[in-house]
Amino acid sequence: MYGILVSALNYLLAWVFRAIVFKAMIFGVLYFITTEFMAVVTAYLANSPAGSLQSSVNGLSGAVLWAFGVFRLDVGLPMLVSAAGLAFAIRRIPVIG
């Protein structure tokens, strides 16, 4: 009687450690890699020479610049670019893409 219960418990523990813990570790590592990669990419893009972009923004009218300030485009646009890049990178990972 106890042999069956011990066998069932052993099977359950083996399944938990084989399936759940291993997958959680793999997804945790993939999450860390993708978030750090996107931090490096956004830092690189922030430091890249963007003279043409700056001249384009300087050519905008005051009303457009006011709307950019109201909608906090200086904060939201990098978030959108980072999210799009992260989604693109995640789709390229064969395990979860």
C-alpha positions in Angstrom: 0.0 0.0 0.0 2.7 2.5 1.0 4.8 1.4 -2.0 2.1 2.7 -4.3 1.9 6.1 -2.5 5.6 6.4 -2.4 5.8 5.6 -6.1 3.1 8.2 -6.9 4.8 10.8 -4.7 8.1 10.1 -6.4 6.6 10.4 -9.8 4.9 13.7 -8.9 8.1 15.2 -7.5 10.1 14.1 -10.5 7.5 15.7 -12.8 7.6 18.9 -10.8 11.3 19.2 -11.0 11.6 18.1 -14.6 8.8 20.2 -16.0 8.0 23.1 -13.9 11.3 24.1 -12.3 13.3 23.5 -15.4 11.0 25.6 -17.6 10.8 28.4 -15.0 14.6 28.6 -15.0 14.8 28.6 -18.8 12.2 31.3 -19.1 13.8 33.3 -16.3 17.2 33.2 -18.1 15.5 34.2 -21.5 13.7 37.1 -19.8 16.9 38.3 -18.3 18.8 38.1 -21.5 16.1 39.9 -23.6 15.7 42.7 -21.0 19.4 43.3 -20.7 19.8 43.1 -24.5 17.1 45.7 -25.0 18.8 48.0 -22.4 22.0 47.8 -24.3 20.2 48.5 -27.6 18.3 51.5 -26.2 21.5 52.9 -24.7 23.2 52.5 -28.0 20.4 54.2 -29.9 20.3 57.0 -27.3 24.0 57.8 -27.8 24.0 57.4 -31.6 24.4 60.6 -33.7 20.9 61.7 -34.7 21.6 65.1 -36.3 18.9 64.7 -38.9 16.3 63.8 -36.2 17.3 66.9 -34.2 17.0 69.2 -37.2 13.6 67.7 -38.0 12.3 68.3 -34.5 13.7 71.9 -34.5 11.6 72.5 -37.7 8.3 71.7 -35.9 5.9 74.4 -34.9 5.2 75.4 -31.3 1.8 73.8 -31.2 3.2 70.4 -32.2 6.0 70.7 -29.6 3.3 71.6 -27.0 1.3 68.5 -28.0 4.5 66.4 -27.7 5.0 67.8 -24.2 1.4 67.1 -23.1 1.5 63.5 -24.3 5.0 63.0 -22.9 6.4 61.8 -26.1 9.9 62.1 -24.7 9.1 59.3 -22.3 6.6 57.3 -24.3 8.4 57.0 -27.6 11.5 55.2 -26.2 9.1 52.9 -24.4 7.3 52.0 -27.6 10.5 51.5 -29.5 11.9 49.3 -26.7 8.6 47.2 -26.6 8.6 46.8 -30.3 12.3 45.7 -30.3 11.7 43.3 -27.4 8.7 41.8 -29.2 10.7 41.3 -32.3 13.5 39.7 -30.4 11.2 37.4 -28.5 9.6 36.2 -31.7 13.1 35.1 -32.9 13.7 32.8 -30.0 12.7 29.3 -31.1 11.6 28.1 -27.7 9.0 30.7 -27.0 8.5 32.6 -30.3 
